[in-house]
Amino acid sequence: MDDLVTRGTARTEWIRSRMPLLRAARAEFAVSGPFVGRRIGMSLHIEPKTAVLLEVLAAGGAEIVATGNHGSTQDDIVAFLRSQGMTVFGSRDDTLDMHYANVASVLEAAPDILLDNGGDLVAGVIASGASVIGGTEETTSGGNRLRGELAGRVPFPVIVINDSMLKAIGENRHAVGQSVVESIMRITNLMIPGRRFVVAGYGWCGRGIAQYLRAFGGKVAVAEIDELKAFEAAMDGYRVDDIGNLAEWGEVFITATGQPDVLTSTVFDRLQNGAVLANAGHFPWEIDVAALKATATGVAQLDSAIERIDLADGRQLILLAGGRMMNLAGREPKGNSLESMDLGFLLQSLSLERIATSFASLPPGAQSVPDDIDREIARRMVRAMAAHR
């Protein structure tokens, strides 16, 4: 455990040194104390950048009770956060059932404010009838859930961080795009130039993934069911077609839709031998892994993030990170760039501050980041970027 704490401390120290926006927010919160007397319950990827965010909230007086997301928890960061007096549940090897038990443990601590990623905490509060004053939701998948499955049932304000254009541009397009391509190269050691990639989904993350693949020399096609996004992808110069029609063409398939069952048996049946399957979405449901393995004659774990699926017709398919978010659940996970998460987690910090100080004046349910917060962070980010020139 001491070794884990030492490693987690050192990694967090490096990250902290490169996040000037959060450093300034920590100093501001230490004076204003917006979370004094409040307990924040979190379900979010636990990695070094998240640790810096939690330090900022703690500096503002918050008591932290947290868990990670399934498959992306980094044990040394959990150890570091616990050494700082925070209550943190979960480990890298947790099963999905254990993850849900960790979420339940966070809710049993009766948090006042939620920092959610995927809607699990909000859904748990609704099911239990617990009382919270509000919260934030980090991702597209959670925002979809709040406005779909949970629509009309959320009696408190939830600011959806992913609605922010700052997050869409800085974190989703550029940071996710960069980190997904980096992760493919790190995990597989495959060459990008000349290889045929199919990106499923042309939202902000899909745009970024396609952009960075093409920048590295990849041949990129886009599968998108929304007519306007498909038109945009075509105007951006990508081949656009139905996922089924692209199945035989593609060599690497990356899902980035936030929706379930994007790659299913009908697609698997048409894939070429050796095709690589990867998911960049929050939930591990975009690739129907259960259906894929149900028809397999054998599954070989080639390393911690690569599985070979042997099919009855002799083809072999490659699955990365078990179908989980491969840039955080894969081998040597790095996630999004430091600068993008400095911006993204400042959005989180100031949105949580708005919940803590103004919850009574906010409408219930999912809502966008307030415009004044977006503009203030844009000004701070531009100043920070100019300082390096």
N, C-alpha and C positions, 0 to 999 in steps of 0.2 A: 504493500500500500504506500509506503514512504517513497518508493521509486515512482509510482504513479503520480503522487503529489508533486514530486520534484519535476517530472516531465511536464505535467499539466501547468505548473507554475511558470516554467521557462517558456513554453509555447504561448501562453496567454500574455506574458510580458512582451514578447515580440509583437504580437497582434496589437496590444494596447498602444505600443509606441508608434504605430502607423495609423491610428484612428483619431485624428485631431478633432473632428466634430463631436465624437462621443466624449473626448477628454474635456472639451469646453462645457458640454452638457452636464458632465459629472460635477464640475466645479459650481455650475449654476444651481443644480439640484441640492448640493450640499448646503447652500445658503437658503434656498426657498423651501426645501423640505416638502414637496408636494404629496409624498406618499407616507408621511408620518402617521402611524397608527393604522396603516393599511397592509393587508397581506395580498401579494400578487401570486396567483397560481398560473404556472406556465406549462404548456406542452409545445415544445419547439426543438428543432435539432440542437443537440448539445455538442458544441464544438467551440474552439477558442474565441471566435468572434461573438458568439452568444454569451460566453463568460464575461466579456467586456460590457455587453449590454446589461447583464444582471448586476454588475458592479455599479453601473450608473444608477439603476433603479434603487439599489441598496443605499447608495449615497444620498438619495432623496428620501430615505427613511423607510423604504419598503422592507417587509419581511418576505423572503422568497421561499416558495414551495414549488418544486419544478420536476418535470420529467422530460425526456427526449421524445423523438419520434421513432417509430419502429425501424430498426436496422441502421440508424445513423448516429447513435449515441457513441461518444468517444470516452472511454473509461478513465483516461488520465484527466480529462476536464471535469468529469463527475467528481473524481477524487479531490481535485483542486477546489472546486466549489464547496464541497463538504468541509474542507479544511478552513474555508472562510466563514463557516457557520450557517451555510444555506442548507435547507432540506431538499435533497435531490434523489429521485428514485430512478432506477433503471440501469441497464448495462448494454454493451454492444451485442451480446448474444441473446437478448430477450426474444422470446417468441411473440407472435402477435397477441396471443392471449395474455402474456405477461405485460405487454405494453398497455393493454386495456386495464389491467389490474393496477398499473402504475398511474394511469389517468384517474382511476377511481381513488387512489391514495391521495392524489393532489386535491381532489374534490372533497374528500373526507376532512381535509385540513380547513375547510370552510373559507376559501379565499374571498376577498371583497372585489377584486379585479381580476379579469382573465386575460392572459396573453396566449392566444390560441393559434394553432397551425393545422388546419384541416377540419375544424369544427367539433372535435371530440369533447373538449371541455364544455363548450356551449350546449351541446346535445346532452351531456351528463347533467348539467345544471337544470335544464328543462325537464329531464326525466325525473329528477329527484325533488324538484320544487324548491331547491336551495335559493338563497337570496344573494345576489351580487349587484354592484352598482353599475357595472359595464365592463367593456373589454375591447380588445383589438383582435383582428384576424389577419394573419400574415399573407396567405396565399390564395391563388385563383381557385383551387379546389375547395377551400373552406368558404370563400365568398359564394361560389356556386351552391354550396350546401345551405348556407344561410338564406339564400334567395330562392332555393328550391325546396328541398326536403323540410327545412325548418322555417320556411316563410310564414310570417304571421304568428309565430309561436315564441319569439324572442322578446321578452318584456323589458329589456334593458338595452342601452345603446352599444353597438359594436362597430368600431371604426375599421373598415376593411383597408388595410395598408396597400394591398395589391391594386386598389382603385387609383392610386396616385400615379400620375404620369411620370413623376420622378422615379418611382420604383420600376415602372414599366420600361422606361428608357435605360436608366442606369443599372438596375439590378437584373431585370428579366432579359432584356435584349442583349446588353453587352456582357454582363457578368455571367449569366447562365450560359449564353452562347459560348463564351470563352471557356468556362469551366467544364462544360459537357465535352467539348472537343478535346481539351486537355485530358480529361478522364478517359476518353476512348483510347487516346494514344498511350496513356500511362498503363491502363489495364491490359490492353491487347498488344501493344507495341506494333500495331499495323500502320502502314503508310497511308496518309490521307490523300495525297495527290493522285488523281486518276481513278480513285475508287468511287463506286456508285452508292450514294446515300439517299435514303428516303426519309424525310422528316414528316411525321404525321402531326398536323396542327400548325397553323400559321398565326397564332397569337404572338404576343411579345417574345415569349421564350422560343417558340418555333422560328420566328424571324431571326433571332440572334444565332440560334444553332445553325440555320441555313447559311447565314452571312459568314460565320467564322469557318464553317466547312469549306465554303467556296473560296474564302481568302487563303486557305491552306492548299487549294488546288483540287478539292473534291468535286465530283459531278453530283449535283443535287437536284432531286425532285421533291415536290411537296404534295402531300395528300391533305386536302382540306374540304370539309363538307359545307362550310359557310361560303355562299356565293361571292360576297364582297371580299373576303380574305383570299379566296382562291383567285379572284381577279387581281388583287394586289400582288400575290405571289407571281402570277403570270407576267404582270407589268414589271416586276423586279427581275425578270429574266429566268425564272425557274420553270422547269417542266412541271405541269400540274395535271394530276389525274387521280382517279379513284385508287384507293389503296390496293384493291384486288388486281387492278391492271398494272400496278407497279411491282407486284409481288415477285414476278419472274425477273424483272430488271434489276432490282436493288441487291446490293451486297451487304449493306448495313442499314438497319431500320431503327429509328429513334422516335419514340412517342413523346409528345409534348402537348397533350390536349386537356388534361385534367378530367377526362371522361373514361368510364370503364369500357372494356371489350373493344379496343381499337384493333389489336392484332389477335385474331381468333382462328379457329380451326380452318375456316375457309381460306384464310391467308396462308397459314402454315402449310397447307396442302400444295401451295403453288410456289413456295420459296425454293431457291436454288440450293444445292448442297453447299454447306459452309456459311450460309447467311447468319449474320450476327444480329441479335435482338437486344435493344437497350431501351430503358425507360428513363425519361427526365422529369416525369410528373410526380406530384406529391404522393399520391396513393399508388400502391403496387397492384393496380387493377387494369392498367391500360393494355398490358400483355396478359392474355389468359394462360397463365403459367400452369394452372391445374389441368386445363384441357390439353396443353402441350405435353405434359408429363404423363397424362393418362394414356396417351396413344404411343408412348415411347417404348422401345424394347430395352432401353438401358439409359442410365443417366450417369455421367462421369464428372466428378468435381475435379477440374484440371488445376485450379488454384482457388484461393479464397473468393475470387470474384468472377470466375469463369466456369460455366457448366457446359458440357457437351451433351446434347440430347440426340440419342440414336433412334431413328425411325425405321419402321418395318420395311420400307422400300429402299433402304440403304443410305438415305440421306442423313446428314448430321447437321443440326442447327446449334448455334452457340448463343447461350443466354448469359448476359452480364448482370452481376449483382442480384441474382434471383428475381429480377423484374422490379426491384425497388429503385428508388431515385439514385441513379448510378454515380452522380458526381458527389454524393454524400455517403452512399452505402457501399460504394466500391472500394477496392484496395487503395491505400494511401489517400483517403478522402481529403480534399482541400476545400471543396465548396466554392462559393463565389468570391471574387477578389475582395481584398481588404477595403479598398476605397468604396466599392459599391455597397458593402455592408456597413461601412461607416455612415453612408447616406441612408441606407435602408433602416438601420437600427436607430438613427436619429429620428426618422419618421415614427418608429415604434415609441421611442422615449417621449417625444412631444405629444403624440396621440394619447398615450397612457396618462400623461400629465393632464391633458384636456379632459379625459374621463374622470380623473381623480378630483379635479377642481370645478368641473362644470357639468357633471353627469345629469343634474336635475333639469338643465336647460336643453339637453339633447333629446331628440326623438328616439323611441325604442326601435330596435332592429338594426339591420345592416345599413351602413352609410359610409360615404366617401370621406377621405381625409379632408379636414377643413382647408379651404383655399389659402387662408393666411399661413397655416403651417407649411403647406407645400411651397409657397413663395419665399418664406423665411429660410427654409432649408436650401432652396435653389440658390438664394443669395450667398449663404454660407458655403455651399459646395463650390460655387464658381470662385469665391475668394480663396478657398483652400487649394483648388487646382491652379490658380494663378500664382500662388506662392511657390510652386515648383518650377515655374518657367523663368 
